[in-house]
Amino acid sequence: MKINAKILICYNSPASIFSIYNGKPATEGLSSNDLSETGFTKEIKFIEKALEENFDNVNSIAINRDVKRTIGLINKYSPDIIFNFVESVEGIASFEYCMAGIYPLLDLEYTGNVPTCLGNCLNKERTKNILRSAGIKTPASQIVRASRILYEKEFGLNYPVILKLLNEDASIGISEFSVVHNFKALRKQLNFLQKTYMQDVIIEEYIDGRELNVAILGNMPLPISEIKFSGLPSGLPQIVTYDGKWMENSIYYNNTVPACPAKLNKQLKKKVEDTALLAFNAMSCRDYARVDIRVSKEGIPFVIEVNPNPDISTDSGFARAAAAAGLSYTGLLKKIAGFALTRKQNDSEAKAG
């Protein structure tokens, strides 16, 4: 029997302005849209149908910067809960947490993480400071503001290092040029990122080791995934790039293969799961998130990213981890919606007194 609940899916419209997302000079055939967004919007109708297997009323709307329109559409549907898939607004990632702030103003419960969590996790410097304050290991780092020139005497990290945009997710800006071994290469990539994106850059010490992703559902870690880099040509850094996530038939896409569940001994598995849960709670995540971890050659887990509201499309790593735990895709969506419905019911009971 279907659950009697009105669910409204809110998702982001793809960016419509020309941008470079993969962190390297433009090449022929580069899409003008962020593929991390355009690929997902193609799945919305499928997600609607998957939710309709368990809920009797499901609709969806695309979000843009017209807040008045957005509020009007949400009020028109008058949903019991919002299924929040908004990762950016017209390509601006920093608007993600702003959109999540509108739902409680409308007295609506919603899936996923709250604005403070989304905003904190988007800023890699703030994330690291919170993790460090909780005693969680994360690579040493240094921030370079968009308008600043970095001089070698100011640089205090150990090579190799990796350069990332401070306030972006989905691996935007990360390419085979992101890991550097000397200051000349660092300066070149830093200049490119600053001029191309006009954003602050974070430089962090590169952890040479295994890359693991821990999907957390509720407060339970799902089977751990490992990104296998063995197929990459020698000389390319073993990292997850934008191409590797989103650009089919690229070298990185074809040669960074996820394995789930990862082959880990019991001791390392527990250490990684414990670290991921500590990070999940330190960042005040709820419902679902993915914690990305690099394990050093010495077996020490370092948290490199905390991703609230990660991609949960059908071919995502999160969905793969859920399947490895015996949870179907429709079951995954039902469970996430259930968290929000439970909060709504609890809030109604509390108000009733």
C-alpha positions as CSV (number, residue, x, y, z in Angstrom):
1,M,0.0,0.0,0.0
2,K,1.3,3.5,-0.9
3,I,2.0,6.0,1.8
4,N,-0.5,8.9,1.8
5,A,1.9,11.8,1.5
6,K,2.5,14.7,-1.0
7,I,6.1,14.9,-2.0
8,L,7.6,17.8,-4.1
9,I,11.0,17.3,-5.6
10,C,13.0,20.5,-5.9
11,Y,16.0,20.3,-8.2
12,N,18.3,22.8,-9.8
13,S,18.1,24.0,-13.4
14,P,21.5,23.6,-15.2
15,A,23.8,26.5,-15.5
16,S,23.2,28.4,-18.7
17,I,26.3,30.6,-18.8
18,F,29.6,29.4,-20.4
19,S,31.9,28.0,-17.8
20,I,35.0,25.8,-17.6
21,Y,34.4,23.1,-15.0
22,N,37.2,20.6,-15.4
23,G,40.1,22.6,-14.2
24,K,42.2,22.8,-17.3
25,P,42.3,25.0,-20.5
26,A,39.3,24.7,-22.7
27,T,39.4,22.0,-25.4
28,E,37.3,21.3,-28.4
29,G,34.0,19.7,-27.4
30,L,33.9,21.0,-23.9
31,S,30.4,21.4,-22.7
32,S,29.2,24.8,-21.7
33,N,27.1,23.3,-18.9
34,D,28.3,21.7,-15.7
35,L,27.8,18.0,-16.5
36,S,27.3,17.2,-12.8
37,E,24.0,19.1,-13.0
38,T,22.8,18.4,-16.6
39,G,23.3,14.6,-16.1
40,F,21.2,14.6,-13.0
41,T,18.3,16.6,-14.3
42,K,17.8,13.9,-17.0
43,E,17.0,11.5,-14.1
44,I,14.3,13.5,-12.4
45,K,11.4,11.8,-14.2
46,F,12.8,8.4,-13.3
47,I,13.2,9.5,-9.7
48,E,9.5,10.7,-9.7
49,K,8.4,7.3,-10.9
50,A,10.6,5.5,-8.3
51,L,9.0,7.6,-5.5
52,E,5.5,7.0,-6.9
53,E,6.1,3.3,-6.1
54,N,5.8,4.1,-2.4
55,F,4.0,7.5,-2.3
56,D,0.7,8.4,-3.8
57,N,1.4,12.1,-4.8
58,V,4.8,13.1,-6.3
59,N,5.6,16.3,-8.3
60,S,8.8,18.2,-9.2
61,I,9.9,21.7,-10.0
62,A,13.2,23.2,-11.3
63,I,14.6,25.9,-9.1
64,N,16.1,29.2,-10.4
65,R,16.9,32.6,-8.9
66,D,13.3,33.8,-9.1
67,V,12.5,33.3,-5.5
68,K,9.0,34.7,-5.8
69,R,8.2,32.1,-8.5
70,T,9.8,29.3,-6.5
71,I,7.8,30.1,-3.3
72,G,4.6,30.5,-5.4
73,L,5.1,27.0,-7.0
74,I,5.9,25.4,-3.7
75,N,2.8,26.9,-2.0
76,K,0.7,25.8,-5.0
77,Y,1.6,22.2,-4.5
78,S,1.4,22.5,-0.7
79,P,3.5,19.4,-0.1
80,D,3.9,17.4,3.1
81,I,7.7,17.4,2.5
82,I,10.2,18.7,0.0
83,F,12.6,16.1,-1.5
84,N,15.6,18.5,-1.8
85,F,17.8,17.9,-4.8
86,V,19.0,21.5,-5.2
87,E,22.8,21.4,-5.4
88,S,23.2,24.9,-6.8
89,V,21.1,27.6,-8.3
90,E,21.8,28.5,-12.0
91,G,25.3,27.1,-11.5
92,I,26.1,29.0,-8.3
93,A,27.0,26.4,-5.6
94,S,26.9,28.8,-2.7
95,F,23.1,29.3,-3.2
96,E,22.5,25.6,-2.2
97,Y,22.3,26.4,1.5
98,C,20.2,29.5,0.8
99,M,17.6,27.4,-1.0
100,A,17.5,25.0,2.0
101,G,16.8,28.0,4.2
102,I,13.6,28.8,2.3
103,Y,11.8,25.6,3.3
104,P,11.6,26.1,7.0
105,L,10.5,29.7,6.4
106,L,7.5,28.1,4.6
107,D,7.1,25.8,7.6
108,L,7.9,22.8,5.4
109,E,10.0,19.7,6.3
110,Y,12.6,18.6,3.8
111,T,15.0,15.8,3.1
112,G,18.7,16.0,3.7
113,N,20.9,18.5,5.4
114,V,20.3,21.9,7.0
115,P,21.6,25.2,5.7
116,T,24.5,25.6,8.2
117,C,25.8,22.1,7.4
118,L,25.5,22.7,3.6
119,G,27.3,26.1,3.9
120,N,30.0,24.8,6.2
121,C,30.8,21.8,4.1
122,L,31.0,23.8,0.9
123,N,33.8,25.9,2.4
124,K,36.7,23.5,2.6
125,E,38.7,25.7,5.0
126,R,35.7,25.9,7.4
127,T,35.2,22.1,7.1
128,K,38.8,21.5,8.0
129,N,38.7,23.8,11.0
130,I,35.6,22.0,12.3
131,L,37.2,18.6,11.7
132,R,40.4,19.6,13.4
133,S,38.6,21.0,16.4
134,A,37.0,17.5,16.7
135,G,40.3,15.8,16.6
136,I,39.7,14.3,13.1
137,K,42.7,14.1,10.8
138,T,42.6,16.1,7.6
139,P,45.5,17.0,5.3
140,A,47.5,20.2,6.2
141,S,46.4,23.1,4.0
142,Q,46.9,26.7,3.0
143,I,44.4,29.2,1.5
144,V,45.3,31.6,-1.3
145,R,42.7,34.3,-1.9
146,A,41.6,35.0,-5.5
147,S,43.3,38.4,-5.7
148,R,46.6,37.4,-4.1
149,I,50.0,36.3,-5.5
150,L,51.6,33.4,-3.6
151,Y,55.4,33.8,-3.1
152,E,57.5,30.8,-2.4
153,K,58.8,32.0,0.9
154,E,55.1,32.1,2.1
155,F,54.5,28.5,1.2
156,G,54.7,26.1,4.2
157,L,53.4,22.7,3.0
158,N,55.2,19.6,2.0
159,Y,55.1,18.4,-1.7
160,P,53.3,16.9,-3.4
161,V,50.3,19.1,-2.9
162,I,46.8,19.3,-4.6
163,L,45.0,22.5,-5.5
164,K,41.3,22.9,-5.3
165,L,38.7,25.6,-5.5
166,L,37.8,26.6,-1.9
167,N,34.0,26.8,-2.4
168,E,33.1,24.3,-5.1
169,D,32.0,20.7,-5.0
170,A,31.5,17.9,-7.6
171,S,35.2,18.0,-8.3
172,I,34.8,21.2,-10.3
173,G,38.3,22.6,-11.1
174,I,40.1,19.3,-10.5
175,S,42.2,17.8,-13.3
176,E,45.4,15.9,-13.9
177,F,47.2,19.3,-13.4
178,S,45.9,19.6,-9.8
179,V,48.7,17.7,-8.1
180,V,52.0,19.4,-8.3
181,H,55.5,18.6,-7.1
182,N,57.3,21.9,-7.1
183,F,56.6,25.6,-6.8
184,K,56.8,26.4,-10.5
185,A,54.0,23.9,-11.3
186,L,52.1,25.2,-8.2
187,R,52.3,28.8,-9.4
188,K,51.1,27.8,-12.9
189,Q,48.0,25.9,-11.8
190,L,47.2,28.5,-9.1
191,N,47.3,31.3,-11.6
192,F,45.1,29.3,-13.9
193,L,42.5,28.6,-11.2
194,Q,42.5,32.2,-10.0
195,K,42.1,33.7,-13.5
196,T,39.6,31.1,-14.8
197,Y,37.3,30.9,-11.8
198,M,38.1,34.1,-9.9
199,Q,37.8,32.2,-6.6
200,D,39.9,31.4,-3.6
201,V,42.0,28.3,-3.8
202,I,42.9,25.8,-1.1
203,I,46.2,24.0,-1.4
204,E,46.6,20.8,0.7
205,E,49.2,18.2,1.2
206,Y,48.5,15.2,-1.1
207,I,48.0,11.9,0.7
208,D,49.5,9.2,-1.3
209,G,47.4,6.1,-0.7
210,R,43.9,4.5,-1.1
211,E,40.8,6.6,-1.8
212,L,37.7,5.5,0.0
213,N,34.1,6.8,0.0
214,V,31.9,6.2,3.0
215,A,28.2,6.7,2.3
216,I,26.2,7.3,5.5
217,L,22.5,6.8,5.7
218,G,20.8,8.0,8.8
219,N,23.6,7.3,11.2
220,M,24.7,4.1,9.6
221,P,27.7,3.6,7.3
222,L,26.9,1.7,4.1
223,P,29.5,-0.7,2.5
224,I,32.7,1.3,1.8
225,S,33.7,2.1,-1.8
226,E,37.2,2.3,-3.1
227,I,38.3,4.2,-6.2
228,K,40.7,2.0,-8.2
229,F,43.4,3.9,-10.1
230,S,45.3,0.9,-11.4
231,G,44.2,1.6,-15.0
232,L,45.5,5.1,-15.2
233,P,48.5,5.7,-17.4
234,S,51.7,6.2,-15.4
235,G,52.4,9.8,-14.7
236,L,48.8,10.8,-14.0
237,P,48.0,11.6,-10.4
238,Q,45.7,9.1,-8.7
239,I,42.9,11.4,-7.9
240,V,39.2,11.8,-8.6
241,T,38.9,14.5,-11.3
242,Y,35.9,16.3,-12.8
243,D,36.5,14.3,-16.0
244,G,36.6,11.1,-14.0
245,K,33.1,11.8,-12.5
246,W,31.3,13.4,-15.4
247,M,33.0,13.1,-18.8
248,E,32.3,9.8,-20.4
249,N,35.1,8.2,-22.5
250,S,37.8,10.5,-20.9
251,I,40.9,8.8,-19.6
252,Y,40.0,9.4,-16.0
253,Y,36.3,8.3,-16.5
254,N,37.4,5.0,-18.0
255,N,40.2,4.3,-15.5
256,T,39.0,5.4,-12.1
257,V,36.7,2.5,-11.3
258,P,34.8,2.2,-8.0
259,A,34.8,-1.1,-6.2
260,C,32.1,-1.7,-3.6
261,P,32.4,-3.1,-1.1
262,A,36.1,-2.3,-0.7
263,K,38.5,-5.0,0.3
264,L,39.6,-3.9,3.8
265,N,40.8,-5.8,6.8
266,K,38.5,-5.6,9.9
267,Q,40.8,-3.2,11.7
268,L,41.1,-0.7,8.8
269,K,37.4,-1.0,8.0
270,K,36.4,-0.1,11.6
271,K,38.9,2.8,11.7
272,V,37.6,4.2,8.4
273,E,33.9,3.8,9.4
274,D,34.6,5.4,12.8
275,T,36.4,8.3,11.2
276,A,33.5,8.8,8.7
277,L,30.9,8.8,11.5
278,L,32.9,11.3,13.5
279,A,33.2,13.6,10.5
280,F,29.4,13.2,9.8
281,N,28.5,14.2,13.3
282,A,31.2,16.9,13.6
283,M,29.7,18.7,10.5
284,S,26.1,18.2,11.9
285,C,25.0,16.1,9.0
286,R,21.6,14.5,8.9
287,D,19.8,11.9,6.7
288,Y,22.6,11.2,4.3
289,A,26.1,12.3,3.4
290,R,29.3,10.9,1.9
291,V,32.7,11.2,3.5
292,D,35.7,10.9,1.3
293,I,38.8,9.6,2.9
294,R,42.4,9.0,1.8
295,V,44.3,6.3,3.7
296,S,48.0,7.0,3.9
297,K,50.7,4.3,3.4
298,E,50.9,4.1,7.2
299,G,47.2,3.2,7.4
300,I,46.0,6.5,8.7
301,P,42.6,7.8,7.4
302,F,42.5,11.5,6.5
303,V,39.2,13.1,5.7
304,I,39.4,15.1,2.5
305,E,35.8,16.0,1.9
306,V,32.4,15.8,3.7
307,N,29.6,15.9,1.1
308,P,26.1,16.5,2.5
309,N,23.3,15.8,0.1
310,P,25.6,13.9,-2.3
311,D,24.5,12.7,-5.7
312,I,22.1,9.8,-5.3
313,S,21.1,9.3,-8.9
314,T,20.8,5.7,-10.1
315,D,24.4,5.3,-11.1
316,S,25.9,7.2,-8.2
317,G,28.4,5.8,-5.7
318,F,25.8,6.3,-3.0
319,A,23.2,4.2,-4.8
320,R,25.9,1.6,-5.4
321,A,26.7,1.4,-1.7
322,A,23.0,1.2,-0.8
323,A,22.6,-1.7,-3.3
324,A,25.6,-3.4,-1.7
325,A,23.8,-3.2,1.6
326,G,20.7,-4.9,0.1
327,L,18.7,-1.7,-0.3
328,S,17.0,-1.1,-3.7
329,Y,17.0,2.3,-5.3
330,T,13.3,2.8,-4.5
331,G,14.0,1.7,-1.0
332,L,16.8,4.3,-0.7
333,L,14.5,7.1,-1.8
334,K,11.7,5.8,0.5
335,K,14.1,5.8,3.5
336,I,15.3,9.3,2.9
337,A,11.8,10.6,2.5
338,G,10.9,8.7,5.6
339,F,13.4,10.7,7.7
340,A,11.6,13.9,6.7
341,L,8.1,12.5,7.2
342,T,9.1,11.3,10.7
343,R,10.4,14.8,11.6
344,K,7.1,16.3,10.3
345,Q,5.1,13.9,12.4
346,N,7.2,14.5,15.5
347,D,6.8,18.3,15.0
348,S,3.1,18.0,14.6
349,E,2.8,15.9,17.8
350,A,5.0,18.4,19.7
351,K,2.8,21.3,18.6
352,A,-0.3,19.4,19.6
353,G,1.2,19.1,23.0
